[in-house]
Amino acid sequence: MGDTVTRTDFAFSPAITDDAAFAADVDTAVRPSSPRDPMVYQYWWSHPDENWAINRFIVSRGGRRVGHASSEHARWEVQPERYGTVGGELLPMERTQTTLGALFEAMEKRVVADGARVLGVYAYENDPLRIAAIEARGYKEDRRSRRWELDLFANREKLLAMAEISRERMRREGVRILTLAQDDDPSVIEKVWRLSEEAGDDVPTTEPRVPEEMAAYARWVNAPEIHRDRFWLARLGEAVVGLSVLGYPPVRGIVGTEWTATARSVRGRGVARALKCETVAQAIALGVDRVRTGNDAANDPILHINETMGYKLIPGGIHYLRPV
Ligand SMILES: CC(C)(COP(=O)(O)OP(=O)(O)OC[C@H]1O[C@@H](n2cnc3c(N)ncnc32)[C@H](O)[C@@H]1OP(=O)(O)O)[C@@H](O)C(=O)NCCC(=O)NCCS
């Protein structure tokens, strides 16, 4: 089929859904401070997105699995600029600048053969080996993301007090804060989708944002890390004007914000802070010790909210780009 590619002594064979747990193990071994959940990987690997073409591979040497790799791109009809992304990781004992470079090269060939015109790849800013492999392949830094961690034990009283002030403000503003589980509007997922599409366009980015289908939101609310009674919504009358959601990895990993968004019509009125406060107040009640979040380094309003809630910076991500 041409799908099995041999590069130096690595073999790249198409991954199957059952390989997802191995990929989560590899990523966890490389970054033990950010454990990755096998059940979450399995779910997302088995629920493809209408607007994305993702090719996943298992990397082996001498018949032994040593890593995973991917080449992915938005379908060209929804992203005519043709950005392609290469990804993957190798077990720590296999991981050198040369082996990572070979993995990237194999995935670049694949995504270029699919028609990509610009290549992208990610690294954490505290991962000098991966950064060296990326830079050696001619990539240049595009943009950074900030990652944050909030200690829910140390900040408990402050957060619960902030949540109470926010509740009072929302009551004054006539904004109803509730969970998806409490919302009986049959159109709620469609409203969440439309709001997210509007807010998605306001997230700072270099690559043009790829639109999402409503089905992507149905998949998301059914994912193993999502609970409808931990999915916070803001409503103004019939409209959904905000959402904030923490993902709770079911097997292992750190609870983290999946998405926070508000409608343009309500920005600056405290809706995002009120929603984020509900998510963390609930996490405190559930006994969670800390939560993480991430955002683009140029996204000033959310940086400000995170900082004033007590989140502390942890190593963030770097996105690199290279023309084909
Ligand atoms: C980020 C976002 C959720 C904020 O929503 P919001 O409802 O306006 O947020 P709030 O009103 O609760 O709080 C905004 C805070 O940022 C401050 N702020 C607004 N613009 C700012 C700027 N350019 N620089 C610094 N602070 C800014 C506001 O003063 C306010 O601070 P305060 O609570 O101390 O008064 C909203 O802009 C959005 O949906 N953006 C697009 C999606 C997105 O980027 N999501 C988050 C990251 S993935």
The ligand as an SDF file (V2000), in Angstrom:
LIG
                    3D

 48 50  0  0  0  0  0  0  0  0999 V2000
  -10.6570   35.1710   26.6930 C   0  0  0  0  0  0  0  0  0  0  0  0
  -12.1460   35.3570   26.8750 C   0  0  0  0  0  0  0  0  0  0  0  0
  -12.7530   34.0130   27.2690 C   0  0  0  0  0  0  0  0  0  0  0  0
  -12.3830   36.3640   27.9910 C   0  0  0  0  0  0  0  0  0  0  0  0
  -13.7770   36.4990   28.1780 O   0  0  0  0  0  0  0  0  0  0  0  0
  -14.4530   37.7180   28.9650 P   0  0  0  0  0  0  0  0  0  0  0  0
  -15.8670   37.2970   29.1940 O   0  0  0  0  0  0  0  0  0  0  0  0
  -14.2140   39.0050   28.2790 O   0  0  0  0  0  0  0  0  0  0  0  0
  -13.6510   37.6910   30.3210 O   0  0  0  0  0  0  0  0  0  0  0  0
  -13.9310   38.4910   31.6770 P   0  0  0  0  0  0  0  0  0  0  0  0
  -14.8350   39.6500   31.4110 O   0  0  0  0  0  0  0  0  0  0  0  0
  -14.3330   37.5310   32.7490 O   0  0  0  0  0  0  0  0  0  0  0  0
  -12.4710   38.9610   32.0780 O   0  0  0  0  0  0  0  0  0  0  0  0
  -11.6330   39.5890   31.1720 C   0  0  0  0  0  0  0  0  0  0  0  0
  -10.5150   40.1980   31.9840 C   0  0  0  0  0  0  0  0  0  0  0  0
   -9.4270   40.4840   31.0840 O   0  0  0  0  0  0  0  0  0  0  0  0
   -9.1690   41.8760   31.1180 C   0  0  0  0  0  0  0  0  0  0  0  0
   -8.7390   42.2470   29.7820 N   0  0  0  0  0  0  0  0  0  0  0  0
   -9.4910   42.3950   28.6830 C   0  0  0  0  0  0  0  0  0  0  0  0
   -8.7100   42.7180   27.6330 N   0  0  0  0  0  0  0  0  0  0  0  0
   -7.4400   42.7480   28.0970 C   0  0  0  0  0  0  0  0  0  0  0  0
   -6.1810   43.0150   27.5220 C   0  0  0  0  0  0  0  0  0  0  0  0
   -6.0760   43.3040   26.2040 N   0  0  0  0  0  0  0  0  0  0  0  0
   -5.0790   42.9520   28.2970 N   0  0  0  0  0  0  0  0  0  0  0  0
   -5.1620   42.6340   29.6130 C   0  0  0  0  0  0  0  0  0  0  0  0
   -6.3470   42.3800   30.2230 N   0  0  0  0  0  0  0  0  0  0  0  0
   -7.4620   42.4380   29.4640 C   0  0  0  0  0  0  0  0  0  0  0  0
  -10.4630   42.5080   31.5590 C   0  0  0  0  0  0  0  0  0  0  0  0
  -10.2300   43.7840   32.1190 O   0  0  0  0  0  0  0  0  0  0  0  0
  -10.9150   41.5070   32.6080 C   0  0  0  0  0  0  0  0  0  0  0  0
  -10.1560   41.6400   33.7710 O   0  0  0  0  0  0  0  0  0  0  0  0
  -10.8020   41.9060   35.2260 P   0  0  0  0  0  0  0  0  0  0  0  0
  -11.6500   40.7120   35.5350 O   0  0  0  0  0  0  0  0  0  0  0  0
   -9.6370   42.0230   36.1480 O   0  0  0  0  0  0  0  0  0  0  0  0
  -11.6280   43.1330   35.0850 O   0  0  0  0  0  0  0  0  0  0  0  0
  -12.8140   35.8930   25.5820 C   0  0  0  0  0  0  0  0  0  0  0  0
  -12.1000   37.0310   25.1650 O   0  0  0  0  0  0  0  0  0  0  0  0
  -12.8370   34.8890   24.4580 C   0  0  0  0  0  0  0  0  0  0  0  0
  -13.7710   34.0870   24.3190 O   0  0  0  0  0  0  0  0  0  0  0  0
  -11.8100   34.9130   23.5940 N   0  0  0  0  0  0  0  0  0  0  0  0
  -11.7000   33.9850   22.4840 C   0  0  0  0  0  0  0  0  0  0  0  0
  -11.4860   32.5560   22.9410 C   0  0  0  0  0  0  0  0  0  0  0  0
  -10.2570   32.4230   23.8020 C   0  0  0  0  0  0  0  0  0  0  0  0
   -9.2430   33.0490   23.5540 O   0  0  0  0  0  0  0  0  0  0  0  0
  -10.3680   31.5670   24.8310 N   0  0  0  0  0  0  0  0  0  0  0  0
   -9.3690   31.3910   25.8330 C   0  0  0  0  0  0  0  0  0  0  0  0
   -8.1390   30.7150   25.5470 C   0  0  0  0  0  0  0  0  0  0  0  0
   -8.0170   29.2690   24.6600 S   0  0  0  0  0  0  0  0  0  0  0  0
  1  2  1  0
  2  3  1  0
  2  4  1  0
  2 36  1  0
  4  5  1  0
  5  6  1  0
  6  7  2  0
  6  8  1  0
  6  9  1  0
  9 10  1  0
 10 11  2  0
 10 12  1  0
 10 13  1  0
 13 14  1  0
 14 15  1  0
 15 16  1  0
 15 30  1  0
 16 17  1  0
 17 18  1  0
 17 28  1  0
 18 19  1  0
 18 27  1  0
 19 20  2  0
 20 21  1  0
 21 22  1  0
 21 27  2  0
 22 23  1  0
 22 24  2  0
 24 25  1  0
 25 26  2  0
 26 27  1  0
 28 29  1  0
 28 30  1  0
 30 31  1  0
 31 32  1  0
 32 33  2  0
 32 34  1  0
 32 35  1  0
 36 37  1  0
 36 38  1  0
 38 39  2  0
 38 40  1  0
 40 41  1  0
 41 42  1  0
 42 43  1  0
 43 44  2  0
 43 45  1  0
 45 46  1  0
 46 47  1  0
 47 48  1  0
M  END
$$$$
